[in-house]
Amino acid sequence: MADGCKGKSKWPELVGVEGHVAAVTVEAENPNVKAAIVPEGYGVADDFVCTRVWIGLTKAGYVFEVPIIG
């Protein structure tokens, strides 16, 4: 569904990276998006937004899934 969005749409290389570093990286590599950090166990909105990237973090603060536009 990210086909209509501008710029890079997923960041598999960020799995295992500290959350703040991941957020800065995402926003630097695609200035059209804003990173949204989500602690493990919390839900996210199910609407699709081209300007948002969910970054799921473990309790220790590391990315546990591939950040993608949505």
C-alpha positions in Angstrom: 0.0 0.0 0.0 3.0 2.3 0.3 3.3 2.4 -3.5 1.6 5.8 -3.6 3.8 7.3 -0.9 6.9 9.3 -1.6 10.5 8.2 -0.7 11.8 5.2 1.1 9.0 3.1 2.7 10.6 0.5 4.9 13.8 0.1 7.0 14.7 -3.6 7.7 18.2 -2.5 8.6 16.9 -0.8 11.7 15.7 -3.9 13.5 17.8 -4.2 16.7 18.8 -0.5 16.7 18.0 1.9 19.6 14.7 3.6 19.2 15.9 7.2 19.1 18.5 6.4 16.5 16.0 4.6 14.4 13.5 7.6 14.5 16.2 10.0 13.5 17.4 7.7 10.7 13.9 7.3 9.3 13.2 11.0 9.2 16.6 11.8 7.7 16.2 9.2 4.9 12.6 10.2 4.1 11.8 13.8 4.9 8.2 13.2 3.9 7.5 11.1 7.1 7.4 11.5 10.8 8.5 8.6 13.0 6.0 7.4 15.6 7.6 5.4 18.4 5.3 2.7 19.9 6.3 0.7 23.0 5.9 -3.1 22.7 2.4 -4.2 23.7 0.7 -0.9 22.7 -1.7 -0.8 19.8 -1.5 1.5 16.8 -4.2 3.1 14.6 -5.2 0.9 11.7 -5.6 3.8 9.2 -2.9 4.1 6.5 -1.0 7.4 6.4 1.8 8.0 4.0 3.5 10.5 6.3 3.8 8.2 9.3 6.3 5.4 10.2 5.5 3.2 13.2 8.6 2.2 15.1 7.9 -0.7 17.5 10.3 -0.8 20.5 11.0 -3.6 23.0 10.9 -2.7 26.7 14.6 -2.2 26.5 14.2 0.4 23.8 15.3 -1.4 20.7 13.4 -1.8 17.4 11.8 -5.3 17.2 10.0 -5.1 13.8 10.7 -3.5 10.4 9.6 0.1 10.5 7.3 0.8 7.5 5.2 3.6 6.3 1.6 3.4 7.5 
